[in-house]
Amino acid sequence: MAYDRRLMVSVSGVRGRVGEGLSPEVVARFAAGFGAWAIGRRAAGASRAVVVGRDSRVSGPLFHRVVVSALESVGADVIDVGLTTTPTCQLAVEHHHAAGGLMISASHNPIEWNALKMIGPSGLFLSAEEGAEMRAGIEAGTAYATWDALGTTRADPDAARRHIDAVLALPYLDVAAIRARRFRVALDATRGAGSVVMPMLLDALGCEVTAIHMEPDGRFPHPPEPVAENLGDLEALVRRTGADVGFAVDPDVDRLALVGDDGRAVGEDYTLALAARLVLRHKPGPVVTNLSTSRVVEDQAAAAGVSCLRAPVGEVNVAIAMRDAGAVIGGEGNGGVILPELHLGRDAPVGAALLLQLLLEERRPLSAVVADHPRYVIVKDKLDRPDAPLDTVYQALRGAFPDAAPDTQDGLRLAWPDRWVHVRPSGTEPIVRVIAEAPTEADARGLVQQSRVPLDALAV
């Protein structure tokens, strides 16, 4: 089947701009195909349930109704968790032993985007093999149920509470001590699903919270990706309230960014590094992160005397690598923390709880803790994805940097002892990303500019 070129069809879902590629018809086709695939591969007598959740995007309620109807039409029994976070939806799949789950969210993408994130029965996003198998079923034609085999829908109003209770039960947390500390927390929920779950967590941990952008209507007050340049409102809030820490989440709450007590954004890569600092103190073991994550995570692993393994970009790739390596913590440098004691998925509430425990144990401000870590500068660039294959670009870059250690798991990453550059096609937008890290901004920008030369030539 030839998909609309405006759609981003990946191993674990489909996303696009609403009304420009992503239509109710497209959503219905993919939701029905996923539902038929999920219930068709379950063991005999196993659940026919598919969990459905959505974030706060303006198009969410519309697509939610489409998804529920499409799933019922193929005989799936829908468990509706409503407005929720991606990790909450993943945990609900596990809790209900469901055949799968659909999360309606475009994560950090701008307001005009939406997506279906497809979750397997393990609570992980679909692997490459599972995604290919599911799409093959759609292309072959989805079989719809007869009148007497249609699915049903029931609500699950307790999913968020179960999620928070599971976080509070983690072995790394001293909940009573955190509550006694009465941390002052500034929160930016970006008018996303974080306005529902983050206050529940912070209240349970006894925090004094001052929050902004809490209306869960999807009308993002700033670009929703929780990167430093989008955290000006939160930085100002931390300074105004004298908060110990500022937390920012993306619309579906699988990413967490930090603002220090000094009112300055820490950088989303440090979320995982700081969480690893806490976990490795209590339980040494391998750490896994993706190829585009800062060296600061490797440095944290080295300080604890453990290995740091790299996986291709994408939550499911990191999760599978963590499972295979027996990792004690992992995630992505975009603020995504994965803790296997809870589930193999990025989880902002987990990251926030671990950060508060770290501050409790360190007994000093976050800015001082961050100052312990080596500082690198990451420069991120992007350009429209050319129609031609990128193989010639990778070949040219390897020739231009013969002294670098290459990694071809996901595009091309070239690494030196104190710097690296990663060139890869995005799986969520029609762009090519060029990301470089070095001890200085000038060095990082130089790597980006050198790496763009063959890309710019290909685009001409």
C-alpha positions, 0 to 999 in steps of 0.5 A: 500500500502506498501511504500518503507522503505527508504521513510519517509511518514508523515501526510503532505507529503513524503520525502526521499533520491533522487534515494534511495527511492524517485524517479520520479515515487514516486513523480508522484504517490504522486503528482497525488494522492494529486491533485486528492484528493484536487480537488475532495473534493472542493465545487462545482464550486470552484477552481481546482488550485493547487499551486506548488513551489520548493526550490533550491535543485539540484533535484528540477527542475526535480521533479518540472517538474514531479509534474506539469505533474502529477497534470495536468494529474488528471485535476488540474490547476497548479499555478506555483510560481517557485523557492520560499520559503515554506511560500510564497507557503502557502500564494499563496494557500490562495491568489488564494483560491486554492484547495491546494499546493505542495512545493518541499522541504526537508527543513533542510535535507541534500543535497541528500534529497527532499520531497513533502510538502502537503498544504491544501486549508487553507494554512496549511499543511495537518492534520493527518486526511487529510493526512490519507484520501489523502493516502487512495485515493492513495492506492485505485487508482488515477483516471486520467483525459481524454484528454478533462479534463486535467489541465493547468499551468500558472505562478505566478511571483508576489508571493514573492512580495505579501509575503514581502508586507504582512510582511511590513504591519504587525501592529507591524512594524514601517517600516519608523523608521526601515528604518531610523535606517539603521541596518547593517545585515549579511545574510547567505542564504545557497544557498537556496530560501532565496537568493530570498526573504530575500534581498527583505525584508531587502532592503525594511527595509532599511538595509545595507546587507552583504550576503554570499552563495547567489547562489540559486543552492542548493549546500549547503556550510555547513549542511543546518540546521540553528543550532549554529554549522553550523553558523561559516561562518555567525559568522565570517561575523558579526565580520568582518563587525560589523553587528548589527545582523546576519540572517541565514535561511534554504533552504526553509526559514521557519526557522530563526537563529540569530547571535548577534552583538558579533559574536556569534550564539544566539541559534535557540530557542531564535528566537521565544522567542525574537519575542514573547517579541516584540509581547507580548509587543503590544498584550498580549495573549497565546503563543503556542510552541512545546514540544521540544522548550526551556523553554526560550519561557515559561519564556517570556510568564510568564514575560508577564503574559500570558500562554504558551501551548505545542503542538506535534512537527510539524508545523501543530500541532502548527498551529492548537493549535494556532488557537484553543487557539487564540494565538497571536504568536507561533512556534517551537524552531528550529527558526520557528516563526508563526504570525497569523496576516500573516498566520499560518505557520513558516515564516523566513521573519516574524521573521527577521522583528520582530527582527529588530523592537525589536532592534529598540524599545530596543535601545541596542545591541542584545547581551544585549537583549539576556542577559536579558533571563535565559540561559539554555543548550539544548543537542540534540542527535539522534540514528537510529530508532529501528524496535521495538515499543518505548512503552517499552522505554517510560514505562522504562523512566517513571519508572526511573523518577517518580518525573517528569511530563509526557506529551505523546502527542508526544513520551514522554516528562518528565519535572521538574521546571527547566529542561526537556527531550523529546524522540520521533521518528522523522517525517522527518528522520528514527531516534529517537531524544532525546532532554534535557534542563537544567541549565547546560550542564552537567545536560542536558547531564546527562538526555540524557544519562539516557534516552538513556539507554532503547533505546540502549537496544532496539537497541541491 
